[in-house]
Amino acid sequence: MDQSVKDAIARWPNVPAVFGWLSLDGRGRWRLHPQGQAAQGGPGESITNTQILEFINRNYEHDEAGRWYFQNGPQRVFVRLDGAPYVLRLSDDTHGLRTHTDAAVATVSHWWLDDAGQLYATTPAGAGIVLDRDLPALLDKLKTADGASLMEVLAESPAPAQTLRVSWPGVYAEVPLQYIAQQAVAQRLAFDPNPSAAPD
């Protein structure tokens, strides 16, 4: 978090949080909702200013209730998440994953595959969804203990009944991969996809 933001929080500690103004789409793009109606599910408007995007990325956090927000000076701007708190892509050298905030993913402790064919990872920063365009390449890189690619395994059984163990040799150690219903993703991965009020 930027020092200027920390200073603003210290100076104005009781600024009310806002909801409904910002969302993160499933491809890792920040979107503004000028009417404060993100909770209704609209697409919003793309934010394209590089400096603003970098500022949001540096000051993106979550609270103990699993609600993610952008700390805009002294004010928390809670975020609707269309996929997960992070959107993960292959790094430019294809030797690991990076978040939409451009941070390297050092480790993965669990993989999750939902019934819509989307892949999620539990990372030190938080839960992430794999960017759709990078999914085929990643499925090919993930290997089971017998050396088969996850792509091959899913071609035979798109919804494996049992937990698998997969690794990305030389990049991510072998960890569980579990099938999960899409509607259960947010609860299981401990994030609030659509914060709308302070938790009880």
mmCIF file of the C-alpha atoms, coordinates in Angstrom:
data_MODEL
# 
_entry.id   MODEL 
# 
loop_
_atom_site.group_PDB 
_atom_site.id 
_atom_site.type_symbol 
_atom_site.label_atom_id 
_atom_site.label_alt_id 
_atom_site.label_comp_id 
_atom_site.label_asym_id 
_atom_site.label_entity_id 
_atom_site.label_seq_id 
_atom_site.pdbx_PDB_ins_code 
_atom_site.Cartn_x 
_atom_site.Cartn_y 
_atom_site.Cartn_z 
_atom_site.occupancy 
_atom_site.B_iso_or_equiv 
_atom_site.pdbx_formal_charge 
_atom_site.auth_seq_id 
_atom_site.auth_comp_id 
_atom_site.auth_asym_id 
_atom_site.auth_atom_id 
_atom_site.pdbx_PDB_model_num 
ATOM 1   C CA . MET A 1 1   ? 0.000   0.000   0.000   1.00 0.00 ? 1   MET A CA 1 
ATOM 2   C CA . ASP A 1 2   ? 1.300   3.463   -0.895  1.00 0.00 ? 2   ASP A CA 1 
ATOM 3   C CA . GLN A 1 3   ? 2.697   5.511   1.992   1.00 0.00 ? 3   GLN A CA 1 
ATOM 4   C CA . SER A 1 4   ? 0.507   8.450   0.935   1.00 0.00 ? 4   SER A CA 1 
ATOM 5   C CA . VAL A 1 5   ? -2.539  6.212   1.339   1.00 0.00 ? 5   VAL A CA 1 
ATOM 6   C CA . LYS A 1 6   ? -1.405  5.077   4.803   1.00 0.00 ? 6   LYS A CA 1 
ATOM 7   C CA . ASP A 1 7   ? -0.893  8.713   5.772   1.00 0.00 ? 7   ASP A CA 1 
ATOM 8   C CA . ALA A 1 8   ? -4.396  9.603   4.549   1.00 0.00 ? 8   ALA A CA 1 
ATOM 9   C CA . ILE A 1 9   ? -5.928  6.764   6.583   1.00 0.00 ? 9   ILE A CA 1 
ATOM 10  C CA . ALA A 1 10  ? -4.108  7.983   9.690   1.00 0.00 ? 10  ALA A CA 1 
ATOM 11  C CA . ARG A 1 11  ? -5.263  11.552  9.106   1.00 0.00 ? 11  ARG A CA 1 
ATOM 12  C CA . TRP A 1 12  ? -8.910  10.698  8.271   1.00 0.00 ? 12  TRP A CA 1 
ATOM 13  C CA . PRO A 1 13  ? -9.596  7.321   9.907   1.00 0.00 ? 13  PRO A CA 1 
ATOM 14  C CA . ASN A 1 14  ? -13.382 7.363   9.784   1.00 0.00 ? 14  ASN A CA 1 
ATOM 15  C CA . VAL A 1 15  ? -14.227 8.062   6.145   1.00 0.00 ? 15  VAL A CA 1 
ATOM 16  C CA . PRO A 1 16  ? -17.220 5.855   5.204   1.00 0.00 ? 16  PRO A CA 1 
ATOM 17  C CA . ALA A 1 17  ? -16.577 3.061   2.718   1.00 0.00 ? 17  ALA A CA 1 
ATOM 18  C CA . VAL A 1 18  ? -18.424 2.989   -0.593  1.00 0.00 ? 18  VAL A CA 1 
ATOM 19  C CA . PHE A 1 19  ? -19.975 0.097   -2.446  1.00 0.00 ? 19  PHE A CA 1 
ATOM 20  C CA . GLY A 1 20  ? -21.089 -0.396  -6.023  1.00 0.00 ? 20  GLY A CA 1 
ATOM 21  C CA . TRP A 1 21  ? -18.562 1.820   -7.807  1.00 0.00 ? 21  TRP A CA 1 
ATOM 22  C CA . LEU A 1 22  ? -15.857 -0.614  -8.890  1.00 0.00 ? 22  LEU A CA 1 
ATOM 23  C CA . SER A 1 23  ? -15.672 -4.118  -10.308 1.00 0.00 ? 23  SER A CA 1 
ATOM 24  C CA . LEU A 1 24  ? -13.008 -6.524  -11.518 1.00 0.00 ? 24  LEU A CA 1 
ATOM 25  C CA . ASP A 1 25  ? -14.100 -8.563  -14.507 1.00 0.00 ? 25  ASP A CA 1 
ATOM 26  C CA . GLY A 1 26  ? -13.127 -12.140 -15.251 1.00 0.00 ? 26  GLY A CA 1 
ATOM 27  C CA . ARG A 1 27  ? -10.274 -11.017 -17.497 1.00 0.00 ? 27  ARG A CA 1 
ATOM 28  C CA . GLY A 1 28  ? -8.612  -8.848  -14.863 1.00 0.00 ? 28  GLY A CA 1 
ATOM 29  C CA . ARG A 1 29  ? -9.917  -5.473  -16.054 1.00 0.00 ? 29  ARG A CA 1 
ATOM 30  C CA . TRP A 1 30  ? -10.966 -2.797  -13.593 1.00 0.00 ? 30  TRP A CA 1 
ATOM 31  C CA . ARG A 1 31  ? -14.346 -1.260  -14.412 1.00 0.00 ? 31  ARG A CA 1 
ATOM 32  C CA . LEU A 1 32  ? -16.011 1.866   -13.041 1.00 0.00 ? 32  LEU A CA 1 
ATOM 33  C CA . HIS A 1 33  ? -19.736 2.087   -12.292 1.00 0.00 ? 33  HIS A CA 1 
ATOM 34  C CA . PRO A 1 34  ? -20.463 5.841   -12.221 1.00 0.00 ? 34  PRO A CA 1 
ATOM 35  C CA . GLN A 1 35  ? -24.001 5.376   -10.907 1.00 0.00 ? 35  GLN A CA 1 
ATOM 36  C CA . GLY A 1 36  ? -22.887 3.125   -8.054  1.00 0.00 ? 36  GLY A CA 1 
ATOM 37  C CA . GLN A 1 37  ? -24.771 0.139   -9.455  1.00 0.00 ? 37  GLN A CA 1 
ATOM 38  C CA . ALA A 1 38  ? -22.085 -2.542  -9.663  1.00 0.00 ? 38  ALA A CA 1 
ATOM 39  C CA . ALA A 1 39  ? -24.155 -4.796  -7.393  1.00 0.00 ? 39  ALA A CA 1 
ATOM 40  C CA . GLN A 1 40  ? -26.792 -5.017  -10.128 1.00 0.00 ? 40  GLN A CA 1 
ATOM 41  C CA . GLY A 1 41  ? -24.310 -6.774  -12.404 1.00 0.00 ? 41  GLY A CA 1 
ATOM 42  C CA . GLY A 1 42  ? -23.819 -4.259  -15.212 1.00 0.00 ? 42  GLY A CA 1 
ATOM 43  C CA . PRO A 1 43  ? -20.537 -4.196  -17.144 1.00 0.00 ? 43  PRO A CA 1 
ATOM 44  C CA . GLY A 1 44  ? -19.533 -0.670  -16.149 1.00 0.00 ? 44  GLY A CA 1 
ATOM 45  C CA . GLU A 1 45  ? -16.933 1.375   -17.994 1.00 0.00 ? 45  GLU A CA 1 
ATOM 46  C CA . SER A 1 46  ? -13.333 0.316   -18.644 1.00 0.00 ? 46  SER A CA 1 
ATOM 47  C CA . ILE A 1 47  ? -10.655 2.203   -16.752 1.00 0.00 ? 47  ILE A CA 1 
ATOM 48  C CA . THR A 1 48  ? -7.822  2.808   -19.201 1.00 0.00 ? 48  THR A CA 1 
ATOM 49  C CA . ASN A 1 49  ? -5.599  5.422   -17.549 1.00 0.00 ? 49  ASN A CA 1 
ATOM 50  C CA . THR A 1 50  ? -2.324  3.646   -16.783 1.00 0.00 ? 50  THR A CA 1 
ATOM 51  C CA . GLN A 1 51  ? -1.505  5.694   -13.687 1.00 0.00 ? 51  GLN A CA 1 
ATOM 52  C CA . ILE A 1 52  ? -4.946  5.074   -12.194 1.00 0.00 ? 52  ILE A CA 1 
ATOM 53  C CA . LEU A 1 53  ? -4.707  1.354   -12.922 1.00 0.00 ? 53  LEU A CA 1 
ATOM 54  C CA . GLU A 1 54  ? -1.293  1.131   -11.279 1.00 0.00 ? 54  GLU A CA 1 
ATOM 55  C CA . PHE A 1 55  ? -2.585  3.055   -8.257  1.00 0.00 ? 55  PHE A CA 1 
ATOM 56  C CA . ILE A 1 56  ? -5.529  0.670   -7.870  1.00 0.00 ? 56  ILE A CA 1 
ATOM 57  C CA . ASN A 1 57  ? -3.267  -2.366  -8.241  1.00 0.00 ? 57  ASN A CA 1 
ATOM 58  C CA . ARG A 1 58  ? -0.854  -1.137  -5.557  1.00 0.00 ? 58  ARG A CA 1 
ATOM 59  C CA . ASN A 1 59  ? -3.630  -0.409  -3.078  1.00 0.00 ? 59  ASN A CA 1 
ATOM 60  C CA . TYR A 1 60  ? -5.808  -3.495  -3.517  1.00 0.00 ? 60  TYR A CA 1 
ATOM 61  C CA . GLU A 1 61  ? -6.508  -5.298  -0.242  1.00 0.00 ? 61  GLU A CA 1 
ATOM 62  C CA . HIS A 1 62  ? -9.124  -7.333  1.608   1.00 0.00 ? 62  HIS A CA 1 
ATOM 63  C CA . ASP A 1 63  ? -10.670 -7.321  5.052   1.00 0.00 ? 63  ASP A CA 1 
ATOM 64  C CA . GLU A 1 64  ? -11.237 -10.171 7.487   1.00 0.00 ? 64  GLU A CA 1 
ATOM 65  C CA . ALA A 1 65  ? -14.670 -10.874 5.965   1.00 0.00 ? 65  ALA A CA 1 
ATOM 66  C CA . GLY A 1 66  ? -13.153 -11.673 2.557   1.00 0.00 ? 66  GLY A CA 1 
ATOM 67  C CA . ARG A 1 67  ? -14.333 -8.404  1.020   1.00 0.00 ? 67  ARG A CA 1 
ATOM 68  C CA . TRP A 1 68  ? -11.818 -6.960  -1.446  1.00 0.00 ? 68  TRP A CA 1 
ATOM 69  C CA . TYR A 1 69  ? -11.403 -3.236  -1.868  1.00 0.00 ? 69  TYR A CA 1 
ATOM 70  C CA . PHE A 1 70  ? -9.298  -0.486  -3.386  1.00 0.00 ? 70  PHE A CA 1 
ATOM 71  C CA . GLN A 1 71  ? -7.971  1.859   -0.698  1.00 0.00 ? 71  GLN A CA 1 
ATOM 72  C CA . ASN A 1 72  ? -8.457  5.254   -2.344  1.00 0.00 ? 72  ASN A CA 1 
ATOM 73  C CA . GLY A 1 73  ? -6.715  7.562   0.097   1.00 0.00 ? 73  GLY A CA 1 
ATOM 74  C CA . PRO A 1 74  ? -8.692  7.330   3.338   1.00 0.00 ? 74  PRO A CA 1 
ATOM 75  C CA . GLN A 1 75  ? -11.691 5.633   1.703   1.00 0.00 ? 75  GLN A CA 1 
ATOM 76  C CA . ARG A 1 76  ? -12.288 1.967   0.978   1.00 0.00 ? 76  ARG A CA 1 
ATOM 77  C CA . VAL A 1 77  ? -13.946 1.300   -2.369  1.00 0.00 ? 77  VAL A CA 1 
ATOM 78  C CA . PHE A 1 78  ? -15.314 -2.243  -2.234  1.00 0.00 ? 78  PHE A CA 1 
ATOM 79  C CA . VAL A 1 79  ? -15.060 -4.316  -5.405  1.00 0.00 ? 79  VAL A CA 1 
ATOM 80  C CA . ARG A 1 80  ? -17.503 -6.636  -7.144  1.00 0.00 ? 80  ARG A CA 1 
ATOM 81  C CA . LEU A 1 81  ? -15.554 -9.680  -8.318  1.00 0.00 ? 81  LEU A CA 1 
ATOM 82  C CA . ASP A 1 82  ? -16.781 -11.333 -11.499 1.00 0.00 ? 82  ASP A CA 1 
ATOM 83  C CA . GLY A 1 83  ? -14.302 -14.201 -11.270 1.00 0.00 ? 83  GLY A CA 1 
ATOM 84  C CA . ALA A 1 84  ? -12.092 -14.156 -8.168  1.00 0.00 ? 84  ALA A CA 1 
ATOM 85  C CA . PRO A 1 85  ? -9.970  -11.643 -6.231  1.00 0.00 ? 85  PRO A CA 1 
ATOM 86  C CA . TYR A 1 86  ? -7.115  -12.203 -8.687  1.00 0.00 ? 86  TYR A CA 1 
ATOM 87  C CA . VAL A 1 87  ? -7.045  -13.051 -12.362 1.00 0.00 ? 87  VAL A CA 1 
ATOM 88  C CA . LEU A 1 88  ? -4.013  -15.175 -13.200 1.00 0.00 ? 88  LEU A CA 1 
ATOM 89  C CA . ARG A 1 89  ? -2.130  -15.261 -16.491 1.00 0.00 ? 89  ARG A CA 1 
ATOM 90  C CA . LEU A 1 90  ? 0.942   -17.012 -17.767 1.00 0.00 ? 90  LEU A CA 1 
ATOM 91  C CA . SER A 1 91  ? 4.064   -14.916 -17.316 1.00 0.00 ? 91  SER A CA 1 
ATOM 92  C CA . ASP A 1 92  ? 5.703   -13.624 -20.472 1.00 0.00 ? 92  ASP A CA 1 
ATOM 93  C CA . ASP A 1 93  ? 8.333   -16.359 -20.263 1.00 0.00 ? 93  ASP A CA 1 
ATOM 94  C CA . THR A 1 94  ? 5.537   -18.923 -19.570 1.00 0.00 ? 94  THR A CA 1 
ATOM 95  C CA . HIS A 1 95  ? 7.431   -20.078 -16.486 1.00 0.00 ? 95  HIS A CA 1 
ATOM 96  C CA . GLY A 1 96  ? 4.833   -19.328 -13.845 1.00 0.00 ? 96  GLY A CA 1 
ATOM 97  C CA . LEU A 1 97  ? 1.736   -17.263 -13.227 1.00 0.00 ? 97  LEU A CA 1 
ATOM 98  C CA . ARG A 1 98  ? 1.259   -13.569 -12.575 1.00 0.00 ? 98  ARG A CA 1 
ATOM 99  C CA . THR A 1 99  ? -1.740  -11.779 -11.100 1.00 0.00 ? 99  THR A CA 1 
ATOM 100 C CA . HIS A 1 100 ? -3.686  -9.041  -12.863 1.00 0.00 ? 100 HIS A CA 1 
ATOM 101 C CA . THR A 1 101 ? -1.819  -6.659  -10.534 1.00 0.00 ? 101 THR A CA 1 
ATOM 102 C CA . ASP A 1 102 ? 1.405   -7.965  -12.133 1.00 0.00 ? 102 ASP A CA 1 
ATOM 103 C CA . ALA A 1 103 ? 2.712   -9.799  -9.077  1.00 0.00 ? 103 ALA A CA 1 
ATOM 104 C CA . ALA A 1 104 ? 4.454   -13.155 -9.506  1.00 0.00 ? 104 ALA A CA 1 
ATOM 105 C CA . VAL A 1 105 ? 2.649   -16.161 -8.019  1.00 0.00 ? 105 VAL A CA 1 
ATOM 106 C CA . ALA A 1 106 ? 5.381   -17.905 -6.047  1.00 0.00 ? 106 ALA A CA 1 
ATOM 107 C CA . THR A 1 107 ? 3.387   -20.943 -4.920  1.00 0.00 ? 107 THR A CA 1 
ATOM 108 C CA . VAL A 1 108 ? 0.011   -22.606 -5.377  1.00 0.00 ? 108 VAL A CA 1 
ATOM 109 C CA . SER A 1 109 ? -1.385  -24.634 -2.475  1.00 0.00 ? 109 SER A CA 1 
ATOM 110 C CA . HIS A 1 110 ? -4.563  -25.921 -4.162  1.00 0.00 ? 110 HIS A CA 1 
ATOM 111 C CA . TRP A 1 111 ? -6.166  -25.999 -7.589  1.00 0.00 ? 111 TRP A CA 1 
ATOM 112 C CA . TRP A 1 112 ? -9.928  -25.974 -8.137  1.00 0.00 ? 112 TRP A CA 1 
ATOM 113 C CA . LEU A 1 113 ? -11.864 -26.854 -11.288 1.00 0.00 ? 113 LEU A CA 1 
ATOM 114 C CA . ASP A 1 114 ? -15.495 -25.782 -11.460 1.00 0.00 ? 114 ASP A CA 1 
ATOM 115 C CA . ASP A 1 115 ? -18.375 -27.272 -13.420 1.00 0.00 ? 115 ASP A CA 1 
ATOM 116 C CA . ALA A 1 116 ? -18.093 -24.499 -16.023 1.00 0.00 ? 116 ALA A CA 1 
ATOM 117 C CA . GLY A 1 117 ? -14.529 -25.562 -16.836 1.00 0.00 ? 117 GLY A CA 1 
ATOM 118 C CA . GLN A 1 118 ? -12.857 -22.639 -15.054 1.00 0.00 ? 118 GLN A CA 1 
ATOM 119 C CA . LEU A 1 119 ? -9.657  -23.228 -13.120 1.00 0.00 ? 119 LEU A CA 1 
ATOM 120 C CA . TYR A 1 120 ? -8.852  -21.489 -9.834  1.00 0.00 ? 120 TYR A CA 1 
ATOM 121 C CA . ALA A 1 121 ? -5.738  -21.458 -7.677  1.00 0.00 ? 121 ALA A CA 1 
ATOM 122 C CA . THR A 1 122 ? -5.203  -20.793 -3.993  1.00 0.00 ? 122 THR A CA 1 
ATOM 123 C CA . THR A 1 123 ? -2.141  -18.539 -3.796  1.00 0.00 ? 123 THR A CA 1 
ATOM 124 C CA . PRO A 1 124 ? -0.393  -16.647 -0.965  1.00 0.00 ? 124 PRO A CA 1 
ATOM 125 C CA . ALA A 1 125 ? -2.076  -13.421 -2.126  1.00 0.00 ? 125 ALA A CA 1 
ATOM 126 C CA . GLY A 1 126 ? -5.548  -14.934 -2.332  1.00 0.00 ? 126 GLY A CA 1 
ATOM 127 C CA . ALA A 1 127 ? -7.754  -16.919 -4.671  1.00 0.00 ? 127 ALA A CA 1 
ATOM 128 C CA . GLY A 1 128 ? -7.262  -16.463 -8.395  1.00 0.00 ? 128 GLY A CA 1 
ATOM 129 C CA . ILE A 1 129 ? -9.066  -17.523 -11.550 1.00 0.00 ? 129 ILE A CA 1 
ATOM 130 C CA . VAL A 1 130 ? -6.973  -18.489 -14.558 1.00 0.00 ? 130 VAL A CA 1 
ATOM 131 C CA . LEU A 1 131 ? -7.435  -16.205 -17.551 1.00 0.00 ? 131 LEU A CA 1 
ATOM 132 C CA . ASP A 1 132 ? -9.492  -17.998 -20.170 1.00 0.00 ? 132 ASP A CA 1 
ATOM 133 C CA . ARG A 1 133 ? -7.032  -17.511 -23.019 1.00 0.00 ? 133 ARG A CA 1 
ATOM 134 C CA . ASP A 1 134 ? -4.208  -19.073 -20.964 1.00 0.00 ? 134 ASP A CA 1 
ATOM 135 C CA . LEU A 1 135 ? -6.243  -21.995 -19.656 1.00 0.00 ? 135 LEU A CA 1 
ATOM 136 C CA . PRO A 1 136 ? -5.433  -24.551 -22.414 1.00 0.00 ? 136 PRO A CA 1 
ATOM 137 C CA . ALA A 1 137 ? -1.695  -23.909 -22.113 1.00 0.00 ? 137 ALA A CA 1 
ATOM 138 C CA . LEU A 1 138 ? -1.795  -24.217 -18.320 1.00 0.00 ? 138 LEU A CA 1 
ATOM 139 C CA . LEU A 1 139 ? -3.841  -27.434 -18.427 1.00 0.00 ? 139 LEU A CA 1 
ATOM 140 C CA . ASP A 1 140 ? -1.143  -28.866 -20.640 1.00 0.00 ? 140 ASP A CA 1 
ATOM 141 C CA . LYS A 1 141 ? 1.623   -27.815 -18.222 1.00 0.00 ? 141 LYS A CA 1 
ATOM 142 C CA . LEU A 1 142 ? -0.062  -29.289 -15.143 1.00 0.00 ? 142 LEU A CA 1 
ATOM 143 C CA . LYS A 1 143 ? 0.900   -32.936 -14.743 1.00 0.00 ? 143 LYS A CA 1 
ATOM 144 C CA . THR A 1 144 ? -0.446  -35.792 -12.670 1.00 0.00 ? 144 THR A CA 1 
ATOM 145 C CA . ALA A 1 145 ? 1.876   -38.107 -10.750 1.00 0.00 ? 145 ALA A CA 1 
ATOM 146 C CA . ASP A 1 146 ? 2.086   -40.496 -13.720 1.00 0.00 ? 146 ASP A CA 1 
ATOM 147 C CA . GLY A 1 147 ? 3.149   -37.690 -16.076 1.00 0.00 ? 147 GLY A CA 1 
ATOM 148 C CA . ALA A 1 148 ? -0.145  -37.197 -17.901 1.00 0.00 ? 148 ALA A CA 1 
ATOM 149 C CA . SER A 1 149 ? -1.185  -33.619 -18.578 1.00 0.00 ? 149 SER A CA 1 
ATOM 150 C CA . LEU A 1 150 ? -4.318  -32.364 -16.906 1.00 0.00 ? 150 LEU A CA 1 
ATOM 151 C CA . MET A 1 151 ? -5.603  -31.618 -20.414 1.00 0.00 ? 151 MET A CA 1 
ATOM 152 C CA . GLU A 1 152 ? -5.424  -35.336 -21.233 1.00 0.00 ? 152 GLU A CA 1 
ATOM 153 C CA . VAL A 1 153 ? -7.084  -36.338 -17.959 1.00 0.00 ? 153 VAL A CA 1 
ATOM 154 C CA . LEU A 1 154 ? -9.985  -33.932 -18.452 1.00 0.00 ? 154 LEU A CA 1 
ATOM 155 C CA . ALA A 1 155 ? -10.467 -35.093 -22.034 1.00 0.00 ? 155 ALA A CA 1 
ATOM 156 C CA . GLU A 1 156 ? -11.277 -38.524 -20.621 1.00 0.00 ? 156 GLU A CA 1 
ATOM 157 C CA . SER A 1 157 ? -13.202 -37.335 -17.559 1.00 0.00 ? 157 SER A CA 1 
ATOM 158 C CA . PRO A 1 158 ? -14.250 -33.651 -17.555 1.00 0.00 ? 158 PRO A CA 1 
ATOM 159 C CA . ALA A 1 159 ? -15.517 -33.905 -13.966 1.00 0.00 ? 159 ALA A CA 1 
ATOM 160 C CA . PRO A 1 160 ? -13.168 -36.161 -11.989 1.00 0.00 ? 160 PRO A CA 1 
ATOM 161 C CA . ALA A 1 161 ? -14.926 -37.685 -9.017  1.00 0.00 ? 161 ALA A CA 1 
ATOM 162 C CA . GLN A 1 162 ? -11.850 -37.861 -6.827  1.00 0.00 ? 162 GLN A CA 1 
ATOM 163 C CA . THR A 1 163 ? -9.292  -35.267 -5.850  1.00 0.00 ? 163 THR A CA 1 
ATOM 164 C CA . LEU A 1 164 ? -6.287  -35.351 -8.175  1.00 0.00 ? 164 LEU A CA 1 
ATOM 165 C CA . ARG A 1 165 ? -2.750  -34.302 -7.377  1.00 0.00 ? 165 ARG A CA 1 
ATOM 166 C CA . VAL A 1 166 ? -1.028  -32.182 -9.988  1.00 0.00 ? 166 VAL A CA 1 
ATOM 167 C CA . SER A 1 167 ? 2.170   -30.200 -10.350 1.00 0.00 ? 167 SER A CA 1 
ATOM 168 C CA . TRP A 1 168 ? 3.784   -27.867 -12.826 1.00 0.00 ? 168 TRP A CA 1 
ATOM 169 C CA . PRO A 1 169 ? 7.197   -29.540 -12.928 1.00 0.00 ? 169 PRO A CA 1 
ATOM 170 C CA . GLY A 1 170 ? 9.952   -27.128 -12.039 1.00 0.00 ? 170 GLY A CA 1 
ATOM 171 C CA . VAL A 1 171 ? 7.495   -24.347 -11.174 1.00 0.00 ? 171 VAL A CA 1 
ATOM 172 C CA . TYR A 1 172 ? 4.750   -25.415 -8.733  1.00 0.00 ? 172 TYR A CA 1 
ATOM 173 C CA . ALA A 1 173 ? 4.927   -28.416 -6.398  1.00 0.00 ? 173 ALA A CA 1 
ATOM 174 C CA . GLU A 1 174 ? 2.388   -31.209 -6.427  1.00 0.00 ? 174 GLU A CA 1 
ATOM 175 C CA . VAL A 1 175 ? -0.824  -30.185 -4.642  1.00 0.00 ? 175 VAL A CA 1 
ATOM 176 C CA . PRO A 1 176 ? -4.479  -31.249 -4.724  1.00 0.00 ? 176 PRO A CA 1 
ATOM 177 C CA . LEU A 1 177 ? -6.814  -30.376 -7.577  1.00 0.00 ? 177 LEU A CA 1 
ATOM 178 C CA . GLN A 1 178 ? -10.446 -30.635 -6.603  1.00 0.00 ? 178 GLN A CA 1 
ATOM 179 C CA . TYR A 1 179 ? -13.672 -30.435 -8.578  1.00 0.00 ? 179 TYR A CA 1 
ATOM 180 C CA . ILE A 1 180 ? -16.123 -27.834 -7.268  1.00 0.00 ? 180 ILE A CA 1 
ATOM 181 C CA . ALA A 1 181 ? -19.533 -26.460 -8.218  1.00 0.00 ? 181 ALA A CA 1 
ATOM 182 C CA . GLN A 1 182 ? -19.292 -22.935 -9.611  1.00 0.00 ? 182 GLN A CA 1 
ATOM 183 C CA . GLN A 1 183 ? -21.860 -21.664 -7.109  1.00 0.00 ? 183 GLN A CA 1 
ATOM 184 C CA . ALA A 1 184 ? -19.660 -22.879 -4.245  1.00 0.00 ? 184 ALA A CA 1 
ATOM 185 C CA . VAL A 1 185 ? -16.425 -21.213 -5.401  1.00 0.00 ? 185 VAL A CA 1 
ATOM 186 C CA . ALA A 1 186 ? -16.695 -17.939 -3.487  1.00 0.00 ? 186 ALA A CA 1 
ATOM 187 C CA . GLN A 1 187 ? -17.584 -19.576 -0.179  1.00 0.00 ? 187 GLN A CA 1 
ATOM 188 C CA . ARG A 1 188 ? -14.964 -22.314 -0.485  1.00 0.00 ? 188 ARG A CA 1 
ATOM 189 C CA . LEU A 1 189 ? -12.226 -19.912 -1.553  1.00 0.00 ? 189 LEU A CA 1 
ATOM 190 C CA . ALA A 1 190 ? -13.277 -17.430 1.155   1.00 0.00 ? 190 ALA A CA 1 
ATOM 191 C CA . PHE A 1 191 ? -14.135 -14.252 -0.727  1.00 0.00 ? 191 PHE A CA 1 
ATOM 192 C CA . ASP A 1 192 ? -17.244 -12.103 -1.047  1.00 0.00 ? 192 ASP A CA 1 
ATOM 193 C CA . PRO A 1 193 ? -17.962 -11.659 -4.766  1.00 0.00 ? 193 PRO A CA 1 
ATOM 194 C CA . ASN A 1 194 ? -20.357 -8.763  -4.331  1.00 0.00 ? 194 ASN A CA 1 
ATOM 195 C CA . PRO A 1 195 ? -19.911 -6.728  -1.118  1.00 0.00 ? 195 PRO A CA 1 
ATOM 196 C CA . SER A 1 196 ? -22.874 -4.504  -0.514  1.00 0.00 ? 196 SER A CA 1 
ATOM 197 C CA . ALA A 1 197 ? -22.819 -3.615  3.170   1.00 0.00 ? 197 ALA A CA 1 
ATOM 198 C CA . ALA A 1 198 ? -20.788 -4.011  6.323   1.00 0.00 ? 198 ALA A CA 1 
ATOM 199 C CA . PRO A 1 199 ? -20.865 -7.604  7.626   1.00 0.00 ? 199 PRO A CA 1 
ATOM 200 C CA . ASP A 1 200 ? -22.772 -8.352  10.807  1.00 0.00 ? 200 ASP A CA 1 
# 
